[in-house]
């Protein structure tokens, strides 16, 4: 995240992330806004019991929230695992998804759409795992709104300390390839 910090100072108003919105227009995020939001999300993640032993899984296509959560996790020193939506949307028994989540000893799951992933969540996500999604979709379990991760007004000094502590032995990302699952 050092480069994000650098570009937030060097080119704060330059577009860093962009995605299409429901109308086909572009939703954009500048370096400055991405820097501020990843710091707030990192602070919210550090307030939870997340660690290399209880990492984050991201069950989503590429979108701005996915990008922000990935950067915030790295900033907070919490590993994250992006998981292909196919494991949730194309499977009927969700065995591979369940296996991945069990091996991760999951601490938090982000889904781009709680309604779309409801069957997979019911079949594969252990009880007690916090589920985060952009909207408040009806599930049979509690759901944390992604926007609530942006609420902490001031990131703590712990965010900076965790970012500084990261080094070559820090686990940042856990990848599951088709061969490993």
Secondary structure by P-SEA (a helix, b strand, c coil): caaaaaaaaaccccccbbbbccccbbbbbcaaaaaaaaaaaaaaaaaccccccbbbbbcccccaaaaaaaaaaaaacbbbbbbbcccccccccaaaaaaaaaaacccbbbbcccccaaaaaaccccccbbbbccccccccbbbbbcccccccccccaaaaaaaaacccccccbbbbccccc
